[in-house]
Amino acid sequence: MAVQKRRRPKIKFELSRSSIGGIAIVCFCIFLWMFLIGVWAGQSLLRPSQPVSAGFDAGSVKNEQPVEHLEAEKKIKP
């Protein structure tokens, strides 16, 4: 005789609309909390620990070079 296969019982979830809404609200709160933690961590990682300075005062630059603008007629073509 042939051996009968043993059938597994099917798992069935039944949820009401209010329970689906409750799960959606909980998931939204978790994702919002994770977003806020990510923004906080990003801000604290990107902030420098010491203020950055250029090493000179704004009035101490004396030898400024003029800015040269190239125009279409002055371009040299090879």
N, C-alpha and C positions, 0 to 999 in steps of 0.2 A: 504494500500500500504506500501511497504517496504521503509524505509528511506535510502536514498543513503548516503554512507560515504563520507565525504568531504576529498578530496585528497590534501595532502600538495605538494606544488611545489618542485621539486628536485633542490637541489643546485648544481651548476656545476662550477668548476674552470677550467679555461683554461689559461695555462702559456706557453710562448714560451721558447725555449732552453736558450736564453740569460737571461730571468728573473729567470729561475731555477739556472743558473750559478751565477747570482747576489745574490740570496738568499743563495747559498752555500758559497760564499765568505764572506758575512756578518756573517753567522753562524760561519765560521772558525775564523774570527776576534774576535767575542765575546768569543768563547772558548779559544783562545790564550790569550786574555786579562784576563779572569778568571784564567787561569793557572798561568800567571805571578803574579797576585794579590795573589794567593794561595802560591806561592813560597816565595814571599816577606813577607807575614804574617807568614809563617812557620819559616823563618829565624829570624824574629824579635821575635817570641815567644820562640824559642829554644836558643837564645843567652842569656847567663847569664848577669844580670845587673852589677855585680861586678866580678872582676877576682877571680878565685878559686885558693887558695894556700893550700899546704899540712900542713903548720904550722911549718916546719923545713927546715933548709938549707940542701943541698945535701951532704955536707961534715960532717954533725953533727951526722950521724948514726955510732955508734961505736960497739955495740954488735950484730954483724950479726951472724945468725945461719947458718951453712952449710946446703945445700939442700941434702936430702937423697933420693936416687933412689932405688926403689925396683926392684929386679930382679926375674925371674921366680923361681929360686931355693930357694930363701929366703922366699917365701910366705908360710904362715902357713895354712894348710887345716884343717878344723874341722873334 
